[in-house]
Amino acid sequence: MKAVEIGGMQKFDPSGDVGSVGIRWEKWLRGFRLYSQGKGVNDPGQMKSLLLHSAGNEVQDIYYTLQEPDPGDNETVFNVTCTLLTNHFSPLKKCAL
């Protein structure tokens, strides 16, 4: 595994307006993907750890209360983690009328 300097990402704040948390998560996750790509991190396990570290303690607490499925043949632990958290935050999006 490659050693990586950690820094540069603001933690994700899952509190506040519940109607915007899903959209804010998607934007944060997009930024994280760009950040990790720029850092040259491509090992799925390392990306998962970096995501949870970068997102902060509140997201870690949420993550560790959710039941993470085993990754399938075509999934990585990073993709499973992203899907799990996205599914958690997405129902909190406001419905467009």
Backbone atoms as SQL, in Angstrom:
CREATE TABLE atoms (id INTEGER PRIMARY KEY, chain TEXT, resi INTEGER, resn TEXT, atom TEXT, x REAL, y REAL, z REAL);
INSERT INTO atoms VALUES
  (1, 'A', 1, 'MET', 'N', 0.833, -1.181, 0.000),
  (2, 'A', 1, 'MET', 'CA', 0.000, 0.000, 0.000),
  (3, 'A', 1, 'MET', 'C', 0.874, 1.239, 0.000),
  (4, 'A', 2, 'LYS', 'N', 0.337, 2.273, -0.542),
  (5, 'A', 2, 'LYS', 'CA', 1.039, 3.541, -0.666),
  (6, 'A', 2, 'LYS', 'C', 0.743, 4.429, 0.551),
  (7, 'A', 3, 'ALA', 'N', 1.789, 5.006, 1.137),
  (8, 'A', 3, 'ALA', 'CA', 1.581, 5.952, 2.236),
  (9, 'A', 3, 'ALA', 'C', 1.063, 7.261, 1.655),
  (10, 'A', 4, 'VAL', 'N', 0.072, 7.837, 2.308),
  (11, 'A', 4, 'VAL', 'CA', -0.577, 9.029, 1.789),
  (12, 'A', 4, 'VAL', 'C', -0.619, 10.102, 2.866),
  (13, 'A', 5, 'GLU', 'N', -0.280, 11.327, 2.480),
  (14, 'A', 5, 'GLU', 'CA', -0.443, 12.453, 3.391),
  (15, 'A', 5, 'GLU', 'C', -1.929, 12.761, 3.460),
  (16, 'A', 6, 'ILE', 'N', -2.477, 12.846, 4.672),
  (17, 'A', 6, 'ILE', 'CA', -3.897, 13.100, 4.837),
  (18, 'A', 6, 'ILE', 'C', -4.098, 14.580, 5.123),
  (19, 'A', 7, 'GLY', 'N', -5.036, 15.172, 4.473),
  (20, 'A', 7, 'GLY', 'CA', -5.345, 16.581, 4.663),
  (21, 'A', 7, 'GLY', 'C', -5.983, 17.115, 3.399),
  (22, 'A', 8, 'GLY', 'N', -6.644, 18.231, 3.523),
  (23, 'A', 8, 'GLY', 'CA', -7.195, 18.863, 2.337),
  (24, 'A', 8, 'GLY', 'C', -8.687, 18.703, 2.151),
  (25, 'A', 9, 'MET', 'N', -9.307, 17.761, 2.807),
  (26, 'A', 9, 'MET', 'CA', -10.760, 17.573, 2.684),
  (27, 'A', 9, 'MET', 'C', -11.418, 18.063, 3.958),
  (28, 'A', 10, 'GLN', 'N', -12.505, 18.813, 3.811),
  (29, 'A', 10, 'GLN', 'CA', -13.293, 19.161, 4.989),
  (30, 'A', 10, 'GLN', 'C', -14.154, 17.975, 5.364),
  (31, 'A', 11, 'LYS', 'N', -14.384, 17.797, 6.638),
  (32, 'A', 11, 'LYS', 'CA', -15.246, 16.712, 7.100),
  (33, 'A', 11, 'LYS', 'C', -16.666, 16.948, 6.600),
  (34, 'A', 12, 'PHE', 'N', -17.418, 15.861, 6.462),
  (35, 'A', 12, 'PHE', 'CA', -18.809, 15.966, 6.039),
  (36, 'A', 12, 'PHE', 'C', -19.677, 16.167, 7.270),
  (37, 'A', 13, 'ASP', 'N', -20.585, 17.122, 7.204),
  (38, 'A', 13, 'ASP', 'CA', -21.498, 17.401, 8.309),
  (39, 'A', 13, 'ASP', 'C', -22.866, 16.811, 7.988),
  (40, 'A', 14, 'PRO', 'N', -23.215, 15.667, 8.609),
  (41, 'A', 14, 'PRO', 'CA', -24.499, 15.044, 8.321),
  (42, 'A', 14, 'PRO', 'C', -25.667, 15.678, 9.070),
  (43, 'A', 15, 'SER', 'N', -25.383, 16.669, 9.905),
  (44, 'A', 15, 'SER', 'CA', -26.461, 17.319, 10.651),
  (45, 'A', 15, 'SER', 'C', -26.985, 18.502, 9.854),
  (46, 'A', 16, 'GLY', 'N', -27.898, 19.223, 10.437),
  (47, 'A', 16, 'GLY', 'CA', -28.481, 20.381, 9.758),
  (48, 'A', 16, 'GLY', 'C', -29.746, 19.992, 9.021),
  (49, 'A', 17, 'ASP', 'N', -30.021, 20.696, 7.953),
  (50, 'A', 17, 'ASP', 'CA', -31.230, 20.486, 7.162),
  (51, 'A', 17, 'ASP', 'C', -31.253, 19.077, 6.571),
  (52, 'A', 18, 'VAL', 'N', -32.152, 18.229, 7.064),
  (53, 'A', 18, 'VAL', 'CA', -32.222, 16.845, 6.582),
  (54, 'A', 18, 'VAL', 'C', -32.625, 16.772, 5.114),
  (55, 'A', 19, 'GLY', 'N', -33.276, 17.817, 4.622),
  (56, 'A', 19, 'GLY', 'CA', -33.676, 17.821, 3.219),
  (57, 'A', 19, 'GLY', 'C', -32.523, 18.025, 2.266),
  (58, 'A', 20, 'SER', 'N', -31.387, 18.494, 2.777),
  (59, 'A', 20, 'SER', 'CA', -30.253, 18.728, 1.895),
  (60, 'A', 20, 'SER', 'C', -29.090, 17.771, 2.129),
  (61, 'A', 21, 'VAL', 'N', -29.192, 16.909, 3.138),
  (62, 'A', 21, 'VAL', 'CA', -28.048, 16.065, 3.481),
  (63, 'A', 21, 'VAL', 'C', -27.692, 15.093, 2.356),
  (64, 'A', 22, 'GLY', 'N', -28.667, 14.548, 1.656),
  (65, 'A', 22, 'GLY', 'CA', -28.378, 13.623, 0.561),
  (66, 'A', 22, 'GLY', 'C', -27.627, 14.294, -0.574),
  (67, 'A', 23, 'ILE', 'N', -28.051, 15.472, -0.929),
  (68, 'A', 23, 'ILE', 'CA', -27.390, 16.227, -2.000),
  (69, 'A', 23, 'ILE', 'C', -26.005, 16.663, -1.550),
  (70, 'A', 24, 'ARG', 'N', -25.889, 17.121, -0.296),
  (71, 'A', 24, 'ARG', 'CA', -24.580, 17.522, 0.222),
  (72, 'A', 24, 'ARG', 'C', -23.613, 16.340, 0.266),
  (73, 'A', 25, 'TRP', 'N', -24.133, 15.147, 0.616),
  (74, 'A', 25, 'TRP', 'CA', -23.288, 13.946, 0.636),
  (75, 'A', 25, 'TRP', 'C', -22.786, 13.632, -0.771),
  (76, 'A', 26, 'GLU', 'N', -23.663, 13.665, -1.752),
  (77, 'A', 26, 'GLU', 'CA', -23.256, 13.366, -3.127),
  (78, 'A', 26, 'GLU', 'C', -22.161, 14.325, -3.595),
  (79, 'A', 27, 'LYS', 'N', -22.278, 15.599, -3.258),
  (80, 'A', 27, 'LYS', 'CA', -21.257, 16.584, -3.628),
  (81, 'A', 27, 'LYS', 'C', -19.958, 16.317, -2.880),
  (82, 'A', 28, 'TRP', 'N', -20.059, 15.995, -1.590),
  (83, 'A', 28, 'TRP', 'CA', -18.863, 15.704, -0.810),
  (84, 'A', 28, 'TRP', 'C', -18.161, 14.469, -1.368),
  (85, 'A', 29, 'LEU', 'N', -18.937, 13.432, -1.674),
  (86, 'A', 29, 'LEU', 'CA', -18.370, 12.190, -2.200),
  (87, 'A', 29, 'LEU', 'C', -17.698, 12.435, -3.548),
  (88, 'A', 30, 'ARG', 'N', -18.293, 13.252, -4.397),
  (89, 'A', 30, 'ARG', 'CA', -17.677, 13.609, -5.680),
  (90, 'A', 30, 'ARG', 'C', -16.324, 14.291, -5.428),
  (91, 'A', 31, 'GLY', 'N', -16.293, 15.215, -4.479),
  (92, 'A', 31, 'GLY', 'CA', -15.044, 15.883, -4.130),
  (93, 'A', 31, 'GLY', 'C', -14.016, 14.904, -3.583),
  (94, 'A', 32, 'PHE', 'N', -14.479, 13.941, -2.773),
  (95, 'A', 32, 'PHE', 'CA', -13.557, 12.945, -2.229),
  (96, 'A', 32, 'PHE', 'C', -12.952, 12.100, -3.338),
  (97, 'A', 33, 'ARG', 'N', -13.775, 11.704, -4.301),
  (98, 'A', 33, 'ARG', 'CA', -13.252, 10.895, -5.416),
  (99, 'A', 33, 'ARG', 'C', -12.168, 11.665, -6.175),
  (100, 'A', 34, 'LEU', 'N', -12.395, 12.944, -6.409),
  (101, 'A', 34, 'LEU', 'CA', -11.392, 13.774, -7.079),
  (102, 'A', 34, 'LEU', 'C', -10.135, 13.902, -6.220),
  (103, 'A', 35, 'TYR', 'N', -10.326, 14.108, -4.929),
  (104, 'A', 35, 'TYR', 'CA', -9.210, 14.241, -3.996),
  (105, 'A', 35, 'TYR', 'C', -8.367, 12.968, -3.969),
  (106, 'A', 36, 'SER', 'N', -9.019, 11.820, -3.811),
  (107, 'A', 36, 'SER', 'CA', -8.262, 10.569, -3.723),
  (108, 'A', 36, 'SER', 'C', -7.570, 10.242, -5.047),
  (109, 'A', 37, 'GLN', 'N', -8.208, 10.563, -6.155),
  (110, 'A', 37, 'GLN', 'CA', -7.579, 10.352, -7.453),
  (111, 'A', 37, 'GLN', 'C', -6.344, 11.243, -7.589),
  (112, 'A', 38, 'GLY', 'N', -6.472, 12.500, -7.157),
  (113, 'A', 38, 'GLY', 'CA', -5.350, 13.423, -7.203),
  (114, 'A', 38, 'GLY', 'C', -4.192, 13.000, -6.310),
  (115, 'A', 39, 'LYS', 'N', -4.511, 12.324, -5.218),
  (116, 'A', 39, 'LYS', 'CA', -3.493, 11.813, -4.305),
  (117, 'A', 39, 'LYS', 'C', -2.881, 10.503, -4.806),
  (118, 'A', 40, 'GLY', 'N', -3.470, 9.928, -5.853),
  (119, 'A', 40, 'GLY', 'CA', -2.946, 8.676, -6.403),
  (120, 'A', 40, 'GLY', 'C', -3.344, 7.444, -5.620),
  (121, 'A', 41, 'VAL', 'N', -4.422, 7.549, -4.840),
  (122, 'A', 41, 'VAL', 'CA', -4.898, 6.406, -4.053),
  (123, 'A', 41, 'VAL', 'C', -5.879, 5.620, -4.909),
  (124, 'A', 42, 'ASN', 'N', -5.582, 4.343, -5.158),
  (125, 'A', 42, 'ASN', 'CA', -6.503, 3.530, -5.950),
  (126, 'A', 42, 'ASN', 'C', -6.758, 2.149, -5.353),
  (127, 'A', 43, 'ASP', 'N', -6.148, 1.845, -4.208),
  (128, 'A', 43, 'ASP', 'CA', -6.430, 0.589, -3.525),
  (129, 'A', 43, 'ASP', 'C', -7.774, 0.734, -2.807),
  (130, 'A', 44, 'PRO', 'N', -8.746, -0.154, -3.095),
  (131, 'A', 44, 'PRO', 'CA', -10.082, -0.010, -2.516),
  (132, 'A', 44, 'PRO', 'C', -10.109, 0.036, -0.984),
  (133, 'A', 45, 'GLY', 'N', -9.303, -0.777, -0.327),
  (134, 'A', 45, 'GLY', 'CA', -9.277, -0.766, 1.135),
  (135, 'A', 45, 'GLY', 'C', -8.730, 0.538, 1.678),
  (136, 'A', 46, 'GLN', 'N', -7.694, 1.054, 1.025),
  (137, 'A', 46, 'GLN', 'CA', -7.116, 2.317, 1.451),
  (138, 'A', 46, 'GLN', 'C', -8.081, 3.471, 1.169),
  (139, 'A', 47, 'MET', 'N', -8.803, 3.397, 0.038),
  (140, 'A', 47, 'MET', 'CA', -9.787, 4.434, -0.277),
  (141, 'A', 47, 'MET', 'C', -10.914, 4.445, 0.753),
  (142, 'A', 48, 'LYS', 'N', -11.349, 3.257, 1.176),
  (143, 'A', 48, 'LYS', 'CA', -12.402, 3.171, 2.194),
  (144, 'A', 48, 'LYS', 'C', -11.929, 3.818, 3.491),
  (145, 'A', 49, 'SER', 'N', -10.724, 3.484, 3.925),
  (146, 'A', 49, 'SER', 'CA', -10.190, 4.056, 5.160),
  (147, 'A', 49, 'SER', 'C', -10.026, 5.564, 5.045),
  (148, 'A', 50, 'LEU', 'N', -9.533, 6.028, 3.911),
  (149, 'A', 50, 'LEU', 'CA', -9.346, 7.463, 3.698),
  (150, 'A', 50, 'LEU', 'C', -10.691, 8.182, 3.674),
  (151, 'A', 51, 'LEU', 'N', -11.697, 7.570, 3.057),
  (152, 'A', 51, 'LEU', 'CA', -13.033, 8.163, 3.022),
  (153, 'A', 51, 'LEU', 'C', -13.580, 8.319, 4.440),
  (154, 'A', 52, 'LEU', 'N', -13.516, 7.257, 5.230),
  (155, 'A', 52, 'LEU', 'CA', -14.064, 7.312, 6.582),
  (156, 'A', 52, 'LEU', 'C', -13.288, 8.287, 7.456),
  (157, 'A', 53, 'HIS', 'N', -11.981, 8.338, 7.282),
  (158, 'A', 53, 'HIS', 'CA', -11.186, 9.303, 8.032),
  (159, 'A', 53, 'HIS', 'C', -11.537, 10.729, 7.618),
  (160, 'A', 54, 'SER', 'N', -11.577, 10.969, 6.318),
  (161, 'A', 54, 'SER', 'CA', -11.843, 12.312, 5.797),
  (162, 'A', 54, 'SER', 'C', -13.245, 12.791, 6.138),
  (163, 'A', 55, 'ALA', 'N', -14.208, 11.895, 6.124),
  (164, 'A', 55, 'ALA', 'CA', -15.600, 12.270, 6.392),
  (165, 'A', 55, 'ALA', 'C', -15.800, 12.692, 7.844),
  (166, 'A', 56, 'GLY', 'N', -15.021, 12.128, 8.746),
  (167, 'A', 56, 'GLY', 'CA', -15.096, 12.542, 10.142),
  (168, 'A', 56, 'GLY', 'C', -15.816, 11.568, 11.051),
  (169, 'A', 57, 'ASN', 'N', -15.766, 11.882, 12.342),
  (170, 'A', 57, 'ASN', 'CA', -16.310, 10.989, 13.369),
  (171, 'A', 57, 'ASN', 'C', -17.810, 10.754, 13.259),
  (172, 'A', 58, 'GLU', 'N', -18.572, 11.774, 12.884),
  (173, 'A', 58, 'GLU', 'CA', -20.028, 11.593, 12.794),
  (174, 'A', 58, 'GLU', 'C', -20.381, 10.577, 11.708),
  (175, 'A', 59, 'VAL', 'N', -19.712, 10.665, 10.569),
  (176, 'A', 59, 'VAL', 'CA', -19.969, 9.701, 9.489),
  (177, 'A', 59, 'VAL', 'C', -19.459, 8.323, 9.888),
  (178, 'A', 60, 'GLN', 'N', -18.325, 8.267, 10.569),
  (179, 'A', 60, 'GLN', 'CA', -17.827, 6.979, 11.062),
  (180, 'A', 60, 'GLN', 'C', -18.838, 6.332, 11.992),
  (181, 'A', 61, 'ASP', 'N', -19.418, 7.116, 12.904),
  (182, 'A', 61, 'ASP', 'CA', -20.425, 6.577, 13.819),
  (183, 'A', 61, 'ASP', 'C', -21.623, 6.024, 13.058),
  (184, 'A', 62, 'ILE', 'N', -22.068, 6.745, 12.041),
  (185, 'A', 62, 'ILE', 'CA', -23.185, 6.274, 11.209),
  (186, 'A', 62, 'ILE', 'C', -22.793, 4.985, 10.503),
  (187, 'A', 63, 'TYR', 'N', -21.617, 4.983, 9.880),
  (188, 'A', 63, 'TYR', 'CA', -21.145, 3.821, 9.129),
  (189, 'A', 63, 'TYR', 'C', -21.101, 2.567, 10.004),
  (190, 'A', 64, 'TYR', 'N', -20.555, 2.709, 11.207),
  (191, 'A', 64, 'TYR', 'CA', -20.398, 1.537, 12.059),
  (192, 'A', 64, 'TYR', 'C', -21.706, 1.055, 12.682),
  (193, 'A', 65, 'THR', 'N', -22.794, 1.816, 12.522),
  (194, 'A', 65, 'THR', 'CA', -24.097, 1.322, 12.976),
  (195, 'A', 65, 'THR', 'C', -24.854, 0.630, 11.845),
  (196, 'A', 66, 'LEU', 'N', -24.395, 0.797, 10.613),
  (197, 'A', 66, 'LEU', 'CA', -25.052, 0.182, 9.457),
  (198, 'A', 66, 'LEU', 'C', -24.475, -1.200, 9.209),
  (199, 'A', 67, 'GLN', 'N', -25.277, -2.072, 8.658),
  (200, 'A', 67, 'GLN', 'CA', -24.838, -3.427, 8.332),
  (201, 'A', 67, 'GLN', 'C', -24.240, -3.412, 6.940),
  (202, 'A', 68, 'GLU', 'N', -22.931, -3.598, 6.858),
  (203, 'A', 68, 'GLU', 'CA', -22.268, -3.594, 5.556),
  (204, 'A', 68, 'GLU', 'C', -22.295, -4.997, 4.968),
  (205, 'A', 69, 'PRO', 'N', -22.844, -5.131, 3.758),
  (206, 'A', 69, 'PRO', 'CA', -22.829, -6.450, 3.108),
  (207, 'A', 69, 'PRO', 'C', -21.425, -6.784, 2.616),
  (208, 'A', 70, 'ASP', 'N', -21.172, -8.069, 2.426),
  (209, 'A', 70, 'ASP', 'CA', -19.900, -8.464, 1.828),
  (210, 'A', 70, 'ASP', 'C', -19.880, -8.009, 0.378),
  (211, 'A', 71, 'PRO', 'N', -18.726, -7.529, -0.088),
  (212, 'A', 71, 'PRO', 'CA', -18.669, -7.125, -1.496),
  (213, 'A', 71, 'PRO', 'C', -18.870, -8.332, -2.405),
  (214, 'A', 72, 'GLY', 'N', -19.618, -8.148, -3.462),
  (215, 'A', 72, 'GLY', 'CA', -19.803, -9.213, -4.449),
  (216, 'A', 72, 'GLY', 'C', -18.556, -9.338, -5.314),
  (217, 'A', 73, 'ASP', 'N', -18.617, -10.204, -6.278),
  (218, 'A', 73, 'ASP', 'CA', -17.473, -10.441, -7.156),
  (219, 'A', 73, 'ASP', 'C', -17.045, -9.187, -7.906),
  (220, 'A', 74, 'ASN', 'N', -17.986, -8.356, -8.283),
  (221, 'A', 74, 'ASN', 'CA', -17.677, -7.179, -9.090),
  (222, 'A', 74, 'ASN', 'C', -17.618, -5.896, -8.260),
  (223, 'A', 75, 'GLU', 'N', -17.698, -6.007, -6.954),
  (224, 'A', 75, 'GLU', 'CA', -17.710, -4.836, -6.083),
  (225, 'A', 75, 'GLU', 'C', -16.425, -4.788, -5.267),
  (226, 'A', 76, 'THR', 'N', -16.044, -3.595, -4.868),
  (227, 'A', 76, 'THR', 'CA', -14.910, -3.425, -3.971),
  (228, 'A', 76, 'THR', 'C', -15.437, -2.944, -2.627),
  (229, 'A', 77, 'VAL', 'N', -14.622, -3.069, -1.595),
  (230, 'A', 77, 'VAL', 'CA', -15.039, -2.599, -0.276),
  (231, 'A', 77, 'VAL', 'C', -15.307, -1.096, -0.308),
  (232, 'A', 78, 'PHE', 'N', -14.583, -0.361, -1.136),
  (233, 'A', 78, 'PHE', 'CA', -14.823, 1.072, -1.267),
  (234, 'A', 78, 'PHE', 'C', -16.190, 1.337, -1.880),
  (235, 'A', 79, 'ASN', 'N', -16.519, 0.652, -2.976),
  (236, 'A', 79, 'ASN', 'CA', -17.822, 0.857, -3.626),
  (237, 'A', 79, 'ASN', 'C', -18.971, 0.464, -2.706),
  (238, 'A', 80, 'VAL', 'N', -18.799, -0.613, -1.965),
  (239, 'A', 80, 'VAL', 'CA', -19.848, -1.042, -1.030),
  (240, 'A', 80, 'VAL', 'C', -20.045, 0.008, 0.061),
  (241, 'A', 81, 'THR', 'N', -18.957, 0.564, 0.562),
  (242, 'A', 81, 'THR', 'CA', -19.035, 1.607, 1.589),
  (243, 'A', 81, 'THR', 'C', -19.738, 2.841, 1.047),
  (244, 'A', 82, 'CYS', 'N', -19.372, 3.256, -0.171),
  (245, 'A', 82, 'CYS', 'CA', -20.018, 4.426, -0.791),
  (246, 'A', 82, 'CYS', 'C', -21.511, 4.188, -0.974),
  (247, 'A', 83, 'THR', 'N', -21.873, 3.020, -1.458),
  (248, 'A', 83, 'THR', 'CA', -23.286, 2.692, -1.669),
  (249, 'A', 83, 'THR', 'C', -24.043, 2.673, -0.353),
  (250, 'A', 84, 'LEU', 'N', -23.446, 2.087, 0.665),
  (251, 'A', 84, 'LEU', 'CA', -24.091, 2.000, 1.975),
  (252, 'A', 84, 'LEU', 'C', -24.379, 3.395, 2.536),
  (253, 'A', 85, 'LEU', 'N', -23.390, 4.277, 2.487),
  (254, 'A', 85, 'LEU', 'CA', -23.579, 5.625, 3.014),
  (255, 'A', 85, 'LEU', 'C', -24.514, 6.451, 2.129),
  (256, 'A', 86, 'THR', 'N', -24.399, 6.289, 0.826),
  (257, 'A', 86, 'THR', 'CA', -25.291, 7.019, -0.087),
  (258, 'A', 86, 'THR', 'C', -26.736, 6.593, 0.134),
  (259, 'A', 87, 'ASN', 'N', -26.966, 5.293, 0.297),
  (260, 'A', 87, 'ASN', 'CA', -28.323, 4.815, 0.573),
  (261, 'A', 87, 'ASN', 'C', -28.842, 5.348, 1.907),
  (262, 'A', 88, 'HIS', 'N', -27.948, 5.506, 2.857),
  (263, 'A', 88, 'HIS', 'CA', -28.364, 6.044, 4.157),
  (264, 'A', 88, 'HIS', 'C', -28.773, 7.510, 4.034),
  (265, 'A', 89, 'PHE', 'N', -27.985, 8.301, 3.317),
  (266, 'A', 89, 'PHE', 'CA', -28.259, 9.730, 3.211),
  (267, 'A', 89, 'PHE', 'C', -29.291, 10.077, 2.150),
  (268, 'A', 90, 'SER', 'N', -29.427, 9.280, 1.106),
  (269, 'A', 90, 'SER', 'CA', -30.314, 9.615, -0.016),
  (270, 'A', 90, 'SER', 'C', -31.785, 9.734, 0.338),
  (271, 'A', 91, 'PRO', 'N', -32.326, 8.891, 1.199),
  (272, 'A', 91, 'PRO', 'CA', -33.755, 9.059, 1.523),
  (273, 'A', 91, 'PRO', 'C', -34.049, 10.394, 2.184),
  (274, 'A', 92, 'LEU', 'N', -33.016, 11.077, 2.596),
  (275, 'A', 92, 'LEU', 'CA', -33.209, 12.343, 3.272),
  (276, 'A', 92, 'LEU', 'C', -33.254, 13.517, 2.295),
  (277, 'A', 93, 'LYS', 'N', -33.170, 13.238, 0.977),
  (278, 'A', 93, 'LYS', 'CA', -33.264, 14.299, -0.024),
  (279, 'A', 93, 'LYS', 'C', -34.690, 14.817, -0.072),
  (280, 'A', 94, 'LYS', 'N', -34.837, 16.082, -0.376),
  (281, 'A', 94, 'LYS', 'CA', -36.177, 16.647, -0.566),
  (282, 'A', 94, 'LYS', 'C', -36.716, 16.190, -1.906),
  (283, 'A', 95, 'CYS', 'N', -37.972, 15.873, -1.935),
  (284, 'A', 95, 'CYS', 'CA', -38.617, 15.499, -3.183),
  (285, 'A', 95, 'CYS', 'C', -38.941, 16.780, -3.968),
  (286, 'A', 96, 'ALA', 'N', -38.601, 16.751, -5.238),
  (287, 'A', 96, 'ALA', 'CA', -38.932, 17.912, -6.090),
  (288, 'A', 96, 'ALA', 'C', -40.411, 17.835, -6.441),
  (289, 'A', 97, 'LEU', 'N', -41.108, 18.934, -6.272),
  (290, 'A', 97, 'LEU', 'CA', -42.534, 18.981, -6.588),
  (291, 'A', 97, 'LEU', 'C', -42.759, 19.638, -7.920);
